[in-house]
Amino acid sequence: MLDTRTRHDEIVGRAELLGRLLEARHHSRRAGLTCHVVTGEPKVGRTALLTQVCRATQSHPGPSVHIACSRHANRLFAALTDGLLRQAADRRHAEAERAASRLRADVRPGGTRVRKPDEECVPAGFQDLVEALTRDTPMVIALDDVDQATHTSLVRLRRVLRDVAHLPVTLVASTRSGEPAVAPTELGDLLRGAGTITLRGLSEQETGAVLYERLRRRFDADFVATCHQVTAGNPFLVGAVCDWIRAQEPPVAGPAELRKAVIPSVAEAMIGPANRVDPRARSVAEAIAIARISGEADPALVASISGNRLQDTLATLDLLVRTRLATDDHAVALRHPLLNTALLGAMTMMSRNAAHLAAATFLHRRRDAALRAACHLTASTVPLDTPWSVTTLITAARSADATARDRVRYLEQADQASAAQTGAEGTWSRVAPELAAARIALDRREGLRAAVEMLSRMTDAAVRRRLLALIGATLCEGDPRHDEFGTLEAVRFAVAGTEFHDWPQNFLAYGRSMSPTPAADRHSEGVHTSPDTDTDTDIDASDDVRRHPAAAAISAFSTLLLGKAPSTALANAREALDHDLDDLLLHPQALPAALAVLTGGGHQAEALARRRRLVDDVGRLPRWVRVAVELTQAAGHYAAGELSAARHVLTRQLSDLSALPVYGGHGYSQFRTCLVGLLANVQLDLGDPARAQALLRRHHHEGHPSAEWYEADVPLARARLRVRAGDLRGGVAELLEIVRRREATGISGPGTLCWRNESALLMAKAGAREQAVREARRQLAFAEGTSSPQERSRALRVWGALSEGAAAVERLTSAVELLQGSGNDLDMARTSAELGTALARLGQHSEAVNALTRAARLAADRGARDLADRVRLQLVALEARAPQDVSVRGILALTPREREILIDAVLGQANNTIASNRHVTRRTVELHLSSAYRKLGISGRSEFGKILGSPGRWEILTGGTRPEDRTSARRTEHFGGGP
């Protein structure tokens, strides 16, 4: 368990409040006894503030007595007397020692009177001792939790303080906000006229300071803001978070983990005092936390969950509001999210189940939104024994937190409820496929059998269509040799005599067309190959079948692979996507195939728009279809130059696939290979070859030859890694093997997006120029048929990079013009880099530097570190050969700190400003600038124009080219000269 004890010897922030109290201490010299009250929510730092006020500092020396009233509730005067005597002993002042002796003679240890039984009298020596101690400096008397003191004790304390009211004494008392005092009348008399200080939570900046003080780590702004938000700045809670962070293994990664932090001991520390006043406080606070899971926590709902009468609940809520633990609103909320999670974490599973069922029952009876009741049903794990509405049960099943087992449980209950509730049959029939999907997720074989049985009972054509879509997508997940034949036979009997009578036959034709061997032109002949069985299936070649969206989509996909008529492929894909989503999902391959054609044909924006029009929630698609559609989404991000977005989607997909029980099955192996290949190339573009290598190794693609056409991106990534390592022969062998396999399977298209971006230039670099030219011509012919400016630009970039002289510049300039206004900064960076290379070969130095500078900046903005580094290497080589006022070698020799400070200075910041922003001294800034000037060969700020005069040198300075790259830069004679 974490240590949640309050640390009274530390205080962060509160500088203004501390200053006010110290000023009041100084003011008591003139005014005599002054009184201040400090209050605030539990654990807000009242004791720490009083401790700090009492602590004698060099600037504010003086005597002080700190009394914990909760421990001395019946003997405040005795505790005060003991404290004064200790102060006299510590100070060793003759007059104070004489007064202390008189006081000791009149009282026993502990403050009990020896003589003068009249309680109205103040013991002899008390006033003299206070006067002696305050002769030079004012005194502070701190009463912590004074509201816990008893009637008698407060009365006597007030009498003795009245006798020293003319002396420089400051009384600082703390009270617990909202809690009733033990003796409210007497406390009011004691504190009459006192100034009140209400402690609030720490500021966000102060929260960050506490994190640093406790953990000696600098956290980013998001993490600090999240910590401040979950703790509401309460110092105790911030300290508890620090203890929790320190105890975590592995270390806390980010704000998301902090929001979910459960520290059960916090609950007792924060709620305990209120619970001692009102035993219902904790149960009401837990009820608030439970209610807030589904929305607002109104008092009636809180009363139902906590099991209290509404009147009692309102009284308890009033206490929580006054103690500043809850908000004062009709929709109650706990003010500290960390307390909210702590209360939930400290509850047992049984108590949470009971609370959630109570909430669901109340909301259901009150006819609240079904989503709220469903949310609490989902959070519960006990059997359903209440007649819930079909809508509530269906909503619970659709909750994002519901497991497959929960979904089956709720939907089976909805099936039973639909038979008893009038008008529910229609609602139930529309969601019956969801029950089938949940059963399949629990047990694939039994789920398929149940789905076919459900199909035979359904009369609604729309429901049948959805069930067939689910069955088809599920069959695509597994090995067809295991259960496909039996399932299709059962489906054939179930749909006999309906409009879907030919579905099993069409599924064999269309259902698995993303196969190792493309379907070529056999669709147009009316004969279709079942790729997994290598058998021909005769299908009615009527116009109706050929116009089916699956036929149009798969024909488009095959045509694109063959590379014969891109315009026809795009037209067929658009024809397929003009159908409704239910028609497309009837055969699982149709939707992803059509979207893949648009994305691969350079129309990713159109593909995205059509997907959004058809699918409002990708998560509602059958699992196999969802994986295929998300793969096209990732490819679209890559095509648009959005490398970080592509990496995010691909990484998440690989993680999701790894969690599937059918991860290693036939239906997902192809997706996994495509995901790994595309992600490895994205990692290389992002300048992270180590991760790309590790990815290939982790998924067993490190060295074996590619087996299928769709594995092209995997060996392409391996080839790029080989070339980076200097193994040109191994790299070109990988590339030529890809070409051989594609030609062997009859694929004459231009290949994947990664292949089109990298392969031809990589072949030329590795010495296979003839094959590179053939690939470039094939790509150019394909691009002309797509009517896509982006595809034409990509093809012109490759063709121009392989050309020479003025022709190369002309083609690359045309490619740049095609990209103007497209928003694809990464393609513009690639093309500008090739243009800069071509211009440099023609000796047009200034134009080459401008093109390369633009390429480097665009690449850096898009996170394409590999391209940005290669372009900067060429800039270094160009600038090193040009007449110069500033040494390029000097720029490369700058240390990282010299580079940062020099950039700040060039941008116009004064030395003092740089020192403040960089958290260093002015002298340090001056030393770094002097060293930088010496390396650059300039005298000072007046010569900064020599740096800004060349965009290439400024890019080298700001881009951070490494000094160890100088040797590579000197060898660079054309783009990509470095490995």
N, C-alpha and C positions, 0 to 999 in steps of 0.2 A: 504493500500500500504506500502511496506517496505521502510524504511528510507535508501536511497542510497546516502546521502550526503557524501562527502569526509571528512574523519577525518584527519586534518592536524597536530594534536598534537601527533600522534602515528606513530611509525616506527619500523618495525621488519626486521631484516637482514640489508643489506646495510652497514655492519660494515666496509668492506674494502673501499667502496666508501667514507663513512663518514671520515674514517681515512685519505684518500688522500686529501680531502678538508681541513681538519684541519691541515694537514701537509703543504699544500699550504699557509694557513693562517700564519703559523710559518715562512715559507720561505719568506714571504713578508717583514720581518724585514730587510733582506739583499737585496732583489731584488726590493723593492718598489711595485707599483701596479701590481698585477697579476690577470689574468682573466680566468674563467672556465665557460663552457657552459654545462648544464645538459639537455638532451633531452630524448625522449622515447614516447611510445604509450600513448593514452589517459588513465588517471587514474592510471598510473604506479607508482606514488608516487614522482613526481618531487617537488611538494610543500612541502610535508612532509620532504623530504631531506633538502630543503633549510631552513625550519623551524628549523630542528635539528642543522644545521650548525650555524644558528644565535643564538640559545639558548646558553647562557653563562653557561659553566659548571665549576666545581671546578678545573679541570685540564687545561681548555682552556678559562680563563676569557677574557672579552674584549667587546668593544662596537659593536653593530650591528644594521643595519637598513634593514627591510624587506618591500619591496614595491610590491604590487599587481598591475602589469602594466596594466592589463585589466581594472582596475577601475581608474587608473591614467594615461591613455594613452596620454593625452595632457598636463600633468603637472608632469613629472618625477622629474624635478629639485625641484619643490615646495614640493613634497612628500619627497624627500631626505632631504631638508632643515628642514622640520617639524620633521623628524626622528632624525636628528642631534641635534636639539634643545631639544627634549625629552631626548636624551642621556645625554646632558649637565646638564639638570635639575635633572636627576636621580643621577648623579655622584657627584654633588655638589663640583666640583673642581674649585678653585679660577680662575685659568688661563682659564679654559673652560667657566666659567660663564662670564668673561670679553669678550672673543671672541664671545660668544653667544649674548651678549648685542650689540656689534658692528654689528653683522649680523641682529639682529632684527631691528636695526635702519635703515638698508639699504633695508629691505624688509618688506612688509605687511604680515599678516597671510595668508598663502597659497602660499608664495614665490613670490609675485608680487613686481617688483622693485619700490622703492620710487624715486630714483634719478639715475643718470648715465644711461641715456637711451641707451647708446651704448651697444647693445646685446653682443658684443665681450668681454666685461668686466665681470669679476667674482665679485659678491658682496663682499664688504669689510667684513672681518671677516670670510668668508667661509673657506679659506685655514687655517687661524689661528685656527678656531674651530676644523677642522679635525686634525691639528697638535697637538692641546692640548689633544684631545681624544685618539690619538694614541701614546702619549709620552711613556706610560708604556706597553701597549698591542696593538696588531694589531687590525684593524677594518675589519668587514665583511659588504659588501653591497650586499644584495640579491635582484635580479630583477626577479620576477616571471612572466612568460609569456611575456618576453620582446619583443617578435615578434609582440605583439599587440600595441606597442607604435607607435606614429605618427612621421612623418618626423621632425617637429620642435622640438619636445620634445627630440628625440634622439640626434639631432645636439647639442642642448644646454647641454645635459648631458655629451656628449663627451668632450665639451670644459671645463667644470668645473672639470671633472676627469683628464684631461690633466694637470691641474694646481696642482694636488695632486699626480701625478704619482710617485714622489720620496718618498712618505710616505708609511708606512706599511699598505696598504689597499688591501683586496682581494675582487674582484668583482665576484660573482657567479650568473649567469643568467640562466634561464630555458626557453626553447622554445618548442613549440608543434611540434612533429615530423611530417614532411610531409606537414604541413599547410603553405600556403604562408604568408610571413611577410607583414605587412602593409607598411613598408618602408624598403625594402630589402637592398638597397644600403647603407643607413645610418646605418642599423643594422650591416651590414658587416664591416663598418668602426669602429663601436664601439667595436665589438668583434674580430677584427683582431688579430691573434696570440694567441687566447684563446685555452686552452685545452678542448677537448670535452669528456664528459662522457655520454654514452648511457645507460639508465636504462633498464634492462631486467626484466622479471618476477622473483618472488621469487623462491628459490629452494624448492624441495619437503619437506625438513626438516623445512625450514622457514614457509612454508604453514601450516605444523602441529603445529608450534609454535603459529601462528596467531589463529588457531582454538582453541588452549588451552587458549590463553590469552582472547579471546572474550567469550568463552563458558564455560571455566573451566571444560572441559571434556577431557578425554583421548580417542582418536579414534584409531582404529586398523590401521595397515599399508595399507590395501586395501582401506579403506575409505579416508585416507589422500592422497593416490596416485590418487584416483578418483577425489578428490577435486582439486588437483594440475593439473590434466589433463583437467578438464572442464573449469578451470579458466586460464590456461596457466601461473599460478603464479601471475596474476595481483592482487595487494593488494586490490584494490577497489572491484574486483569481489569476492575475498576471503571474504572480509567483508560483501558483499551482501549475500553470501552463509551462513555466520554465522547468519545474521539477519533472513534469510529464515528458517534455522534449528531451531532457537529459537521460531519461530512463528508456527511451525508445531505441530498439535495435531491429532493423536498420534505422538510421537517422530519418527524421521527418523530412519528406521530400518537398512539400509545398503547402499552400493554404488549404487545399481540399482536405488533407488529412487533419489539419487543425480544426476545421469545422465539424469533423466527426469525432473529435476527441471525447472520450468518456472518462471522467475522473470521479467515480462514485463518492469518494470522501468529501468532495466539495459540497455535496448535497447537505450532509449533516452540519458542516461548518456554517453554511449560509442560512439554512432553514431552522437549525436547532434552536436558536434563541426564540424565534417566533413560535416554534412548536411547544416550547416550555410555557409560553403565555397562553396559547390556544392549541390543544392537542390535535385539532383538525387541520392545522396549518400545512403539515406535510402532505396529507392525503389530498387537500385542495390544490396544492402546488403540483402534485403529480397529475391530477385531473386536468389542470391547465395544459401541462406538457402533452398529455395524450390527446386532448381536444385539438391542440394547435397542429397536429399532424395532418388533419384534413381541412383546416381552415380556421375560422374565428372560434374563440372560446368564450361563448356568452355564459352568464352566470347559471342559467337553467341547465345547460349542457354540463357545466362543471359540477353542479349539484348532483345530477344524475350519475355521473361517472364516479364521484367520490362517495356516493351513498348517503349524503347528508340532506337535511331539509334545506329548502331554498333560503329561508330566513337565516339559518345558521351559516350557510355558505356565504351569504352576503356579508355577515359579520366577520368571517374569517378573511374574505377578500379585502375588506376594509383594513384589517390588520396588515395584510401583505402589501397593500398600497401605501399605508402610512410608514411601514418599515422600508419602503422604496425597493421592494422585491418584485412588485407587479405594477403594471401600468394602471392608471385611473381612467378607465374607459369601459364602454359597454362591451367591447371585444377585448377581454382581458388577455394579457401576455406577460410572461416573466421577462424582466428587464435584462437579464443576463443569459444569452443563448447557451453559455457553458453550463449554467445551472440547469437549464432545460435538458440538455443531453445527460448531465450527471444524474438527475432524477430518474430519467428513463433507464439509464444504465444500472442504477441501483435497485430497480424493481425486479422481482423474480418473474420468470416466464408466466407463472400462473396468475400473478397479480396483473401483469400486462394483458394477458388474455381476457381476464375478467373486465378490466377497464375498457378494452377495445370493444368487447361484446356489449357492454353497457352503453357505450357511445353509439355503436351501430344501431342498437335497439331503440334508443331514444330518438336518434335522427330519423330512423325509418318510421316510427310512430308519428313524429312531428311533420313528416312528409317533406323533409329537407331534400336537397339535390341528391340523387342516387349516388353520385360520385363520392359524396362525403361518407355515407354509410358504407359504401363499397370499400373505401380506403381503410376503414377500421376492420371490416371483415377480412380483408387481405392480411392485415397485421396480426390477426388472431389465428391460432392453430387448433382450436377445439372444434368438435363436430357441430354442424349447423342443425339446430333443433327448433328454429323459429321460422314461421311461414314468411320468408322474405319474398319481395316482389321479383319477378323475372328480370326487370330492368336493373335492380340493385345487384343481383347475382352476376348478371352479364358484365356490369361495370366493374365489379370486383375482379372478375376473371381477366378483364382487359387492363388491369392495373399494371404499371411497369414493375412493381415489386412482387407481383404474383409469380410463383414458381409454376412449372408444368403440372406438378401434382395439385397445387392450389387451383389452377385453371380447370383441371378435370373435375375436382371436387365441386367448385362453384357451378360449372356448366351442367354437370349431372343433376345437381340440385335444381338448376333452372329448368332442365328438361322435365323433372317431376313437377315443378311448380306450374309449368305452362299448361299441364293437363288439368290443373285445378282452377286456374285463373282465367276468367272470361277475357277473350281478346288477346291472350298472350301467345296463341299458337303461331300467328304470323311473325311476331317478334322472334320467337324461338327458332323458327325454321331458317331465318336469315343468318343466325349465328351458329347454326349446327356445324358448319365446317370448322369453326373455331374449336369445338369440342373434339372433332376428328384430329385437328392439328395438335391439340394438347395431348391426346392419347398417343399419337405417333411420336411426339417428343419423349414420352415416358417409355414406350416400347414400340419400336418401329414395326416389327412383324405383326404384333397384335393390333397396333393402331391402324395399319393398312387394312387388315381384315375387318375391323370395325367400320372403317370409312367406306369400304365396298358394301357392307351390310346396310349402312345408312343410306348409301346411294340407291340401293334397290327399294328403299321405303319412301324416298322423297318423290313428290310429284311436281314440285316447283322447278321449272327449267333453270332459273337463275341459281338456285341452290345446287342443282346437279352440276351446273357449269363450274361452280366454285369447288365442289368436291372433286370433280375430274381434274381441275387444275392442281389441287393439293396432291392427289394421287400421282399425277404425272411428275410433279416436282420431287415427291418422295422417291419415286422409282429412279429418278435421275441421280439421287444421292448414293445409291448402292450399286453393288455388282449385279449386272443383269442376269448372271447365271444362277443367282441364289433364289430370287422370288419373282422375277419379272413375268415369266410365262404364266405361272399360276394366278397371279394378280390380274393380268390382262384377260385371262379366260373368265375369271369371276366378273370382271367389269363388263365383258362382252355380254354375258347373260343379264347383268343388271340393267344395261342400257338398250337391250334388244327391243326394237319397236319404237324407240324414241328418236328424237332428232340427233342424238349423239351416238347412234348405232355404229358409226364408222370410226369412233374415237380411238379404239385400240389399234386399228390398222394405221390410222394417221400418226398415232404416237410412235409406232415403230419407224415411220418414215421421217418424222420431224423431231421427235423427242430428244435425240442424241446427236444432232448434226454438228456440234462443236467437236468433231471427231479427229483422230490423227490423220485421216485422209479426207479432204474436202469432197463434198457431194458432186462437184464438177457440174456438168450440164444435164445430169440425169433427171432433174425435176421436169425439165421441159419435155422429156420423153414419156412421162407418166409412170416411170419405174423408179423406185427409191431403194436405196441400200440401207439396210440396218447395220450401221457401222460396227456394232458390238458383236454381231453374229455372222457378219460377212455373207448375208443372204439377201436376195432380192425379194422385195415385197411389192406385188402388183397393187396399184391403187387406181381407182377410177380417175382417169385423166380428164375429167370434165372440167369445164370452165370454173364451176363452183369450187372444186378442190384447189385448182391452181390459184384462185383469187383469195383463198383463205389467208389470213394474216401470217400464219406460220409458214405457209408456202412462200409468200412474198418475202418475208424476212430472211428465211434460210436461202432462198435463191439470191437475195441481195448479198448475203454473207459469202456464199460460195463464189459469186461473181467478183466480189472485191478481192478474195484470196487469189483468184485466177488472174486478176489484173487485166481482164479483157475489155471491160466497158464500165469504168467507174460511174459514169453518168447513169447507166441502167441500174447499177447497184444502188445508188442513192435514190433513184426514183422508186425502186421496189421497197426500200426501207421506209421511205415517206408514206408509200401506200399502206404498208403494214401499220405504221404508227397512227394513221388516220382512223383506225378502228378503236373501239372502246377497250378499256383495260381488261374486262372480263373475256373478250374475244382473244386478246393477246395472251392472257394467262392460261387459256384452255390448253395450249401446248407450251411448256415451260421455256423452250428455247426462243420463242418468237420475240419477246420484248428485249432481252439482252442482245440478241443478234442484230435487230434493227438499230438499237442505240449504238452498238459497236461499229456499225457501218457508217453512221453519221459522224461519230467521233473520229474514226480512222480516215474518213474522207475529208477531214479538215473543217467540219461543221460542228465543233463541240458546243458552241453556244446554242445552236438549234437543238442539238441532242439534249442539252440541259433543260431548255425551255419545254420541249416535248415531254421529257420525263416528269417535270414538275406539273405539267398539265394533266398527265395521266395518273401520277402517283403522288398523293398528298402526304403519305407516310410510308417510307420504304420499309419500315419495320412490320407493316401489315402484309407484305408480300410473302409468299411461300419461301422457306429458307434458301433453297437452292437458287431460286430466281433472284432473291435479294443479294446473295453473294455475287451472282453474275452481273447484276445491275450496278452494284457498288464497284466492281472491277472496272466497268466502263466509266464510272464517275471518276475513279482515280486516274484512268487514262486521259480523261478530259482535263483534269487538273494539270497533268504532265504536258499535254498538248498546248495548254494555255500558258505554260511557263510558270505555273504555281507549284514550285517544287516542295515547299513546306507543307502545303495542303495535301499534295499527293502522298508525301511520306506519312502524314498523319492518318489518312484513310487506309493506306496499304498496311501500316503497322497495326492499326486496329483490326483490320480484316484478318491478318495472319494470327493475331491473338484470339479472335473469335473462332477461327477455324480450328485452332489448337484445342479449344475447349469442347468441340463437337465430338460426340462418340463415334461419328462416321468420318473423322478427320482423315484417316488413312484409306478410306474407301475409294472405289473407282470414280465416283461422281465428283469428288473434290480434289483429286490428285492433280487434275489439269489446272484447276483454279490456283492451287497452291504453287504450282510451277510458274504460272503466269505472274502471280503476285510476287514471288521471290525474284524473278527476273527483272520485273519493272522496278521493284524497290531497290535492288542492287544497283541498277543504273541510276536511279534517283540519288542514292547515297554517293555514288561517284561524282555526279554533277554537283552535289553539295560539298564536295571536297573531303569526303570521309571514306577513303578506300579501306581503312581498317574495319569499319562496320560492314561494308559491302562484302569483304572477304569473310568475316565472321558469319554473316547471314548465309552465304553460300555453303559454308562448312556446316552450319547448324542444320540446314535442310538437305544435307547430303548432295549438294550440287557442285562440290569443289573441283572435281576432276573428271568425272565420267563423261563420255561423249553423249551428246543430245540424242534422244531416241525419237522424238516426235517433232512435227513442224512447229507446234506452239511453244516449244522450249527455246526458240531463237533468242529471246532476251537473256536467258541464263548464260549460254556460251558467249554471247556478245559481252556481257559483264566480265566474264573470265578473260576474254580477249583484251578488253580494256585494262584489266589489272595486269596482264602479262606485259602489255606494251609499256605501261607505267613503270614496270620493274625492269625494262630494257630487253625483255624477251620478245623481240620482233618476230622471230621465226615461229615461236609458239602461238603468238597472237594471230598471225595471218593464217596459221593452220586451223585455228578455231573458226575463224571467219569463213574460210573456204569450205569447211565441213558443213557449216550452216547452209551455204549456197548449194552444195551438192545434195543435201537432204531435201531442200525445198524443190529443187528441180526434179528429184526422183519421185516426189509425190505430186508433181504436176502443178505446183504453185509457181506462177510467174509474176505475181503481184510484187509491189515494192517492199513488202515486209511490214513489220510493226513500226510504231512511231519511234521507238528507240533506235531501231535499225536504220530508219531513214535519216535520223539525226547524226548518227555516228559511223555507220559501217563503211561508206565509200571513202570518207576522209581517213579513217583508220587503215583501210586497205592500202590507200596511196602512201600513207606514212610508213607502213610496214613493207612496202615494195611491190604489192600486187596492184599496180596501176591499171593494167588492162582490165582486170575484173572490176576495179573501182569505177572506171569509165562506163562499163556495161551497166553497173548498178545505177549510176547517175542518169544515164539515158532512160533506163526503165522508170526511174522515179520521175523524170521530167515528163515522159509520156503519160504516166498516171496522173500527175498534178494537173495537166491540161484538161483532163476529162472530169475533174472534180469541181471545176468552177470555184475553187476556194483560193482566195488571195494568199492565205497562209501556206497552203500546200504548194502553190506556185512559187512563193518566196523561198520555201525550204528547198525545193528542187533547184531553183536558180542559185541559191547559196552553194549547194554542193557542186553544181555544174560550174559555177564561176570559180570556186576554190580549186577545181581541177584544171581550169583554163590558165592561159598565160597572157601577159601583156595587157594591152588595152581592152581586149575582149573580156578578160576577167573582171576588170574594173567596171565595164559597161553592164555585165550581167549582175554583178553584185550591187551596183547602184540601183538597177531595176528591182532587185530583191528588197533593198531598203525602202524604196518608194512604195512597194506593195504593202509593206508593214506599217506605213505611216497611219496613225489613227487607229490601229488595230488593238492597242492596249497590251500586246504581247511583248513585254520588255525583254524577256529572255531570248526569244527568237531575234529581236532587234539587236541584242548584244552579240549573239552568235554571228549574225550577218555583218554587223559593223566591224567585228574583229577580223573577219575574212577580208572585208574591204580595206581595212587598215593594212593588212599584210600585203595585199595586191598593190596598194599605193606605195608602200615602202619599197617593194621590188622595182617600181618604176622611178624611184628616187624622189618622190613627192613627199618630202619629210613632214612638212607642216600639216598637210591634209591627212597623212597617215597617223600622226600623233593625235589629231582631233578625233578621228574615227576610233582609234584604240582607246582613247580616254573615255569617250562616250560608252564604248563597249564595257570597259572595266567598271564604270559607275553603275550601269544598268545591271550588270551581272552581280555586283555586290548588293544592290538593292533587292534583287530576287533571291539572294542567298546562294547563288551559283559560285561558290568559292573556287572550285576547280578552274572554271573559265576565267574568273577574275584574276587569279594568280598567274595563269598562263599569259593573259593579256598584259599584265604588269611586267612580267619578265621581258616581253617584247618591247614594251615602252622603255625599260631600263636599257636594253640593247640599242634602241634607236637614239635615246638621249645621250648615251655614252659616246656615240660616234659623231654627235652634232656639236657645233661650236656652242660653248656654254659659259655663263657667268657664275653658275652655281654647280659645284661638283656633285655629280650623280653618285659617285663613290662615297662622298661625304654624307649624302642622304641615307645611303644604305648602311653607313657606319653608326648612325644615331641609335642610342639606346631607346627602349620603349618610353621611358619617362622623359628623355630629351625630346622625343618626337611629339609627345602629348603637349608638353609645355611650349614647344616651338609653334605648334599649330594654334594654340590659344593666343600666343603673341601675334602671329600673323593675322589672326582674325580680329585684332584690335584690342585685346584685353590688357589692362595694365598689370604690372607685376603684383601689386597688392591683391587685385581681383583673382589672378591666377592662384596665388598662395592660399587665399580663402577657399576657393572652389576645390582645390586639390588637397586641402588640409595639410599644407607644408608651410614652412617659413618663407618670408620674402628672400632671405639670403639663399635658401635652397633653389628658388626659382632663378635667381641671378646666376648662380653657379651652373645650372643646367643650360641656361641660355648662352652663357659665355662659351661653354664646351661645344654647343651646337653651332654657334657662329664660327668657331675655329675650324670645325670639320667642313662646313659649307664654304668657307673662304669669303665670308662677308664680315663687315665691321659692326653691324647692328641693325636696328629696326628700319633705319633709313634705306636699307638695301633689300627690304622684303620684296620689292617689285621684281627683283631678279628671280625669285621663286614663283611669284604669281604670273610672271610673264610667259611661262611655258605651262600649258595645261598638263603636259606629260609629267613634268617634274612635280607639280602639285599633286597629281594623282599618285605618283610614286610615294610622296611624302605621306599623304593621308591614307593611302591604301595599305600601308604597313608591309611592303615587300621585305622579306627577311634578308639580312646581310649574307647568309649562307647561300642565297640564290645568285650571287654575283657571277660565280663561275658559270652557272647554267645560262645566265643572261648573255654572257659574252659568246656562248656557243649558239645562241638562238638566231637563226637566219630566216626562219619562216614560222608561221603561227604553229604553236604546239611543239616547238623544238625541244622543250624539256620533257622528260619522261613523266 
